[in-house]
Amino acid sequence: QSVLTQPPSVSGAPGQRVTISCTGSSSIIGTGYDVHWYQQLPGTAPKLLIYGNNNRPSGVPDRFSGSKSGTSASLAITGLQAEDEADYYCQSSDSSLSALVFGGGTKLTVL
Amino acid sequence: QVQLQESGPGLVKPSETLSLTCTVSGGSVSSGSYYWNWIRQPPGKGLEWIGYIYYTGSTNYNPSLKSRVTMSVDTSRNQFSLKLSSVTAADTAVYYCARGLRTTPSFFDQWGQGTLVTVSS
């Protein structure tokens, strides 16, 4: 059981907008720690998608955006494309565990 | 562009020690800007951070694995390594090495391709 909670799955049609939530306890996101997001395409290593809540590394399309409020963070994907079908993970730090932690992951299906 | 590559046995017997090495190319493990991490993913499951090592040799391990984990760094070979002792079937996973930024919290901007380690007799 992850200390960061994500929905197991989300889906959307091409061109639509989807959001993936990431909820943590007061010892994680609530402490002010940043949240980062990764995309894992089938059979590949995870790839950094968003860092520091809302920053995109070079090469990541601006269709991907992140936000954080209180003890929750969200990843939004607009203009959904078939190639976005993947697993998405949020990540932060747990001050009570002194550990880096991941959410359980969300499988995005493009209908 | 820095690249990371995991290497080590793909099969380990229960109760034995899993040993993996990550070779870094295109960059230096001696860079003061990064932590060098191990992360694993059991088949069909999510990601679990194992720990990191800094080039000075200082470490930070996941408390859930701390009693079984040892990490080391070899700056002359530009490599860092993981040892996980007393393995069981629950340690079967794809093991990734990853570069982490020295931020709070750290995040992982470069990953190896991963290597599957199966624990079985």
HADDOCK unambig.tbl for C-alpha pairs under 7 A between the chains (distance, minus, plus):
assign (segid A and resid 33 and name CA) (segid B and resid 105 and name CA) 6.45 0.50 0.50
assign (segid A and resid 34 and name CA) (segid B and resid 105 and name CA) 6.52 0.50 0.50
assign (segid A and resid 36 and name CA) (segid B and resid 107 and name CA) 6.77 0.50 0.50
assign (segid A and resid 44 and name CA) (segid B and resid 113 and name CA) 6.84 0.50 0.50
assign (segid A and resid 45 and name CA) (segid B and resid 111 and name CA) 6.74 0.50 0.50
assign (segid A and resid 45 and name CA) (segid B and resid 113 and name CA) 5.46 0.50 0.50
assign (segid A and resid 45 and name CA) (segid B and resid 114 and name CA) 6.58 0.50 0.50
assign (segid A and resid 48 and name CA) (segid B and resid 108 and name CA) 6.70 0.50 0.50
assign (segid A and resid 48 and name CA) (segid B and resid 109 and name CA) 5.63 0.50 0.50
assign (segid A and resid 92 and name CA) (segid B and resid 105 and name CA) 6.07 0.50 0.50
assign (segid A and resid 93 and name CA) (segid B and resid 105 and name CA) 5.57 0.50 0.50
assign (segid A and resid 97 and name CA) (segid B and resid 63 and name CA) 6.90 0.50 0.50
assign (segid A and resid 99 and name CA) (segid B and resid 62 and name CA) 5.53 0.50 0.50
assign (segid A and resid 100 and name CA) (segid B and resid 49 and name CA) 6.33 0.50 0.50
assign (segid A and resid 101 and name CA) (segid B and resid 49 and name CA) 6.55 0.50 0.50
assign (segid A and resid 102 and name CA) (segid B and resid 47 and name CA) 6.38 0.50 0.50
assign (segid A and resid 102 and name CA) (segid B and resid 48 and name CA) 6.69 0.50 0.50
assign (segid A and resid 104 and name CA) (segid B and resid 46 and name CA) 5.48 0.50 0.50
assign (segid A and resid 105 and name CA) (segid B and resid 46 and name CA) 6.12 0.50 0.50
